[in-house]
Amino acid sequence: MSTNRFFPGADVRDLHGPTRREFIYSLGASLGSVALSALLADEAKTNPLTPKQQHLPAKAKSVIFLTMEGSPSHLDTFDPKPKLAEMHLKEFVREGKQKSAMESGKRYYVQSPFKFAKHGQSGADMAQNWEHLAKVADEICFFRGCTVDSVNHPTAMYQMNCGNRFGGDPGIGAWVNYGLGTVNQDLPGFIVLPEVSYPQGGAANWSNGYLPANFQGTPLRAKGSPILDLTPPVGVSAARQRKNLDLIAKLNAAHVAQHPGHDELAARMDNYELAFRMQMQVPEVLDLSKEDEKTKELYGVGKDATDAFGRKCLLARKLVEKGVRFVQLYNGSWDSHDYIERAHGNLVRGVDQPIAALITDLKQRGLLDSTLIVWCGEFGRTPDNGVRGGTAYGRDHNPNAMTIWLAGGGCNAGHTIGATDELGMQAVEGKAHVRDFHVTLLRLLGLDDNKLTYYHAGRFKQLSQFGGTVIKELIG
Amino acid sequence: MKRQIISILVMQLVIGVAFVQSNASAANNEQAEQLFVRRIIPLFHEKCLACHGKDEAQIKGGFDMRSLASMLKGGESEQPGLVVGKPEQSPLYLAVTRKHDDWQPMPPKEADKLSAEQVTWIKDWIAGGAFWPDDARAKEIAKANSEKWSAEDGVSVKTSGGLSPEWTERKYKSEGLWAYQPVKKPIPPMKDGNSIDAFIAARWPAGLQSAPLADRVTLIRRATFDLIGLPPKPEEVEAFVKDSRSDAEAFAKVVDRLLDSPHYGERMAQHWLDVTRYADTSGFANDYERGNAWRYRDYVVRSFNADKRYDQFVREQIAGDEIDANDPEQIVATGFLRMGPWELTGMEVEKVARQRFLDDVVNSVGETFLAHSLQCARCHDHKFDPVPTRDYYSIQAVFATTQLAERAAPFLSNENVTGFEEKKYLEMRRAEYLEVLARLDDQMLAAAQSWFQEKGIDPARWNAAIANAADGKSPTRTPMSSRREFKDLFNAARNAIMKEGVPEDQFPPKLVGFSPEDYGNERVARKGLERLKWELERYEPYALAVYGGRTRQYKTVFTPLRMPSDRMTAGELEVTCVLTGGDPFSAGQKVTPGVLSVLVAAQQTPIPDTIEGRRLAFADWVANAENPLTTRAIVNRIWLWHFERPIAGNPNNFGSTGKKPTHPELLDWLAATFVEDGWSFKAMHRIMMNSEAYRRGTRHPDRKTLAEKDPTGTSYAVFKPRRLTAEELRDAMLAATGELNPVLGGIPTRPEINLEAALQPRQVMGTFAAGWTPNPLPRQRHRRSIYALKVRGLPDPLQEVFNAPAPDFSCERREASTVTPQVFSLFNGQASHSRALALANRAMKEAQTDEQAIARSFALAFSRQPSQDELQTCLAHWRDIEALLSDTKTVASKPPLEVRRDAVEENTGEKFSFNERLHAYADFVPDLQPTDVSTHTRALADVCLALFNSNEFVYVY
């Protein structure tokens, strides 16, 4: 191990090339094996993926990050604005320089097509179509103060996921694994469950960035092979593959004997064996058939509207149970510029029951305290709309106001923190930049953003980019 | 909970100060004041004031460090920030020690913590009375001591000046300034032999022996991959092994031969394009194709092959259009300035997007040519290096008149313009989109009639509008519909009626009667037409380029931009200002075009503030032999390309935080020699490759001593092996099988990539992009990897897992991590299986016996013959596999002519599916199939698959 967690710049890794040990760990990170864990047990101290001490005491040990790609409207979900009903279809004039073409033309205030009610002892505001989530309202901490820098999807997505608007930086899941290691060396510490099509900005949303490749998010694809080329082409039997592996091993053995001192060779050899075992293991992990019917029903598995996201939520719970540190789920697109009643209506129907089930299920298994659930989009939406073409009301992008919510993981459940103005245009109370939200998220996991740094290209970098402030009100 | 430094009892403090002052001797006072001026205030500026004073509105914890009074007042903790004379009771001191239980460590970032010496300064300053002389007195003290201090503390550097006098006057440790020193050619420490070896010997660890020189087979493999990115042919290996000349002479001939190969340019271009971030698409939401980016890629290949002088290469890429606007080559060269990801959608603020381009281009020029990441000076003066933010914006001013365009540039005779007939597939797709839109238009027109009927509204007015629109005489051609190239009667009529002021409830809503499928299909088709405009650029004589001109306002850019004829008169002449905090809406002081002021001595031509000519004058400074960053940066890169490690550890960052050169004299000697030899890359390769350092073997006879004497691996006592890059890996397989089509250049090719990745629906702003369809013919697909279409949003998974860099950031050096997905791609992937079959087929054809077939496979894959053991092992394996295969049937794979996509439609939030026809597959000729060969050959393919997966194949020694 030559990488110092906090002062990796001081290392000599790139001059030597990675050591064999590091290579083996990379395998663990990308999907490892029990045998590997045993092999490494005595070297746990130096394994970058070994579970590590939190910087500070905290409850959350893992994260399930629910990304509603395209950005849900806070005004039509969790931040009601009765004033909009009065203003409905009154003309709206945007001020300021930060105006994009999206905001040109005549604009009107638009009321929410959804009715709202208060739920739980906390009296949380929720649109009425969140029927299931309403039942677990007291587990949730709503945050209405977050702001971001971008008005367009890919850059906002990158900022929410990586802290940097232009992509290329490590995703939150990569940082969390870098800080805490992973308790299960058999599975990647950072797993992504994308939609069939990746979000805007693609795989850069879960990249390891400048962190070592060990920390990269592993997407389990929604359709087809969960991992590309997990299995050989049709017609190649397991017996044949085993034989081919043996031949590679023989060729490599002769080669390694001639190249003593080239540590990478042995690591690469081990990698082939691991891959072979994983071909069996991955489908097992993904197999939900052994879950009892009641649980599947709870998540809405088997019902047309909820099946897809229900499966993802159930799988996320399984993965967290198995010790995966960070699971990110994608859903969407929530980019409802038009027809918001219909589009948001359908989208909420798809996720409401599964998400409520996830909270309920984690709680009954005693895992909710140690699992932080985050629900967010990449920005919020505007109270006004161009009403392009008549009555197809929708909402545009709004970086100045949004609703994020947390559940479990030691968050301040049963509270609504921060507020937007009376039209939901801007956060006005408890306003905090997304970097503060990131710092808070790390803090809930016992990580100090200022200590979780990595030397790259001449400076120490961190998730929040330049540091931020913990939003104490979000912590229970 | 730790407290933060907070408020104070002001009275107590004032009394304290008075007390200390009255009791201190004059000499002590002066010493204490000096400590403040020399150490404390610069330290506050460096470490504290960013959060505790710079921005009055956002002072952290309420603790303001701009004056003694405010510090004594403290912050939110309501305690004084310091107790004069008593460091151990002073929160300021306790916080910087980072050890006190009550006070949060400061500065918060572990990485920013004060050194032990700095902590002592704070302690001494408080203990000595916390003197804070006023500005006039501080200046006086600084002036009186300047000579003494600079001798002790480091050197001042003259720049254009920072935002604060403290920054401008700050001192630098001289070792951090190595890169700005003029290059002086050192005399090699030994007269005889290769100068590189002499410089390396001069820093050789005592008592360390060197590895013996590599054998000829190893050496030719190393040199061939290094210079052309391909394995040597068996005949070439044999010729070199049999060459009766001395090792050195024979190897020099090999190097000469490789430098003459047209593939040399391809290999070097790959290195260069890593640095400049080449891709064929623009990234972000739309990821539109940059249809003519390939011409820049080929320009780079050509330039290396012609051994173009590097100074010229630099000038052309920065300012080709200003060198000769009538030479297409020069226009194409400026594609460099366009390499960053960029787009302007309707969702973005135009000024922000423009600023993104300017920031990108400034940083890219800095990293690429000057080994300086200039973005560190975008929001503030550089924290560590003598680069004021003013310089950043002065360089930005050079590009303030640089505008983006796909400029007319006739094809040159040395460009590969073949294969344009593939355009027909795009036209088929276009026709299909038009058909979909026409069908949907008809459908909406019909639905409109039903709508009128249902509502009981008279459709007469509507029908008249339709008739008008159909005649084309409709006044309703809104900007929106006029840019549409498809049948759009419904919307034309609707817009016309709206314009007439008819109330909205009197005519049908937009997209009337649409099902979720219709919504989805309409968007796919509409966006598809838009995307095709960019793809069709491939075949047109335009270049991804820039021009000099005024800045015009674009709301969105959804079609290639052409250079306007009124470029010098229409639009805004941008005035560049320092942007406070890098924010394009916070303009500060105006700046004029300039260079890095620390190296202004290398500037011979002043930069004009005319619209044109700025970049050329700037390029002259970059490419000036006296610019030490430029020459050191490039020889450092060439060194990295040969030795797997640079001399200065961060090829994109020569600043004080980058790694220092391990062999500074060698670096300077190379830089000076490079210029003397006419900025010739090829001359530099010869110098480096003919050194013993390059020809050394990778096996050290005494690894224990090596580890002890050379723990950082920088002695060059042993050569460092490397894993093949992603591109080399694929190209080497194609070369071994004989399938590689060695043609140079041309429009991007589309090899077969993992089929699931190829057809996975890919989001592009509100809808989905077309899938990846490979070229129909094997010879089109089997081109070198550098020519494969590089889509930012859809990297080839095989390339990606083997660390091909994502083109969003400049890649100064390739990573070579070992991760499990590499096994899946290389061992399970279809491409590997196809190559293995092709190698088996070739070996069978070129051999008479099974033994010879194995031997041939080894020669083609490893450049050597198998050992007796290996031969027997492989023959046995072959027989075993053949036995396994005897009862399995093979089926030829059929290409998919259509793909069905499932997605969630944005308008409805409902699932929808659509079919996409994959036109090029209709003419698809597959690679050699298992059905085409005997079971015997198929079984040999498994041996070949093992060869391609073995360590010997993927590492070069």
Interface residues (C-beta under 8 A of the other chain):
Chain A: F6 F7 V12 D14 L15 H16 G17 P18 F23 S26 L27 A29 S30 L31 G70 K97 Q98 K99 S100 A101 M102 S104 V151 N152 H153 P154 T155 F166 G167 G168 E195 V196 S197 Y198 P199 Q200 G201 G202 A203 A204 S207 P212 A213 N214 Q216 R221 K223 G224 S225 I227 L228 D229 L230 T231 P232 P233 G235 V236 S237 A239 R240 K243 N244 L247 I248 K250 L251 N252 A254 H255 V256 H259 P260 G261 H262 E264 L265 A267 R268 M269 N271 Y272 L274 A275 M278 G332 S333 W334 D335 S336 H337 D338 Y339 R342 A343 H344 G345 N346 L347 G350 R388 G389 G390 T391 A392 H397 N450 K451 T453 Y455 A457 G458 R459 F460 Q462 G467
Chain B: P108 K109 E110 A111 D112 G283 F284 A285 P341 T345 G346 M347 E348 V349 E350 K351 V352 R356 S373 C376 K383 F384 R494 E504 P509 K510 L511 K555 T556 F585 R645 G649 N650 N652 N653 G655 T657 G658 T698 R699 H700 R703 P711 T712 G713 T714 K720 P721 R723 N754 E756 A757 Q760 P761 R762 Q763 V764 M765 G766 F768 R792 G793 L794 P795 P797 N803 A806 D808 F809 R813 E815 A816 S817 T818 V819 T820 P821 Q822 V823 F824 S825 F827 N828 G829 Q830 H833 S867 D869 E870 T873 C874 H877 D880 I881 L884 L885 T888 T890 V891 R901 D902 A903 V904 E906 N907 T908 G909 E910 P930 D942 V943 L945 A946 L947 N949 S950 N951 E952 V954 Y955 Y957
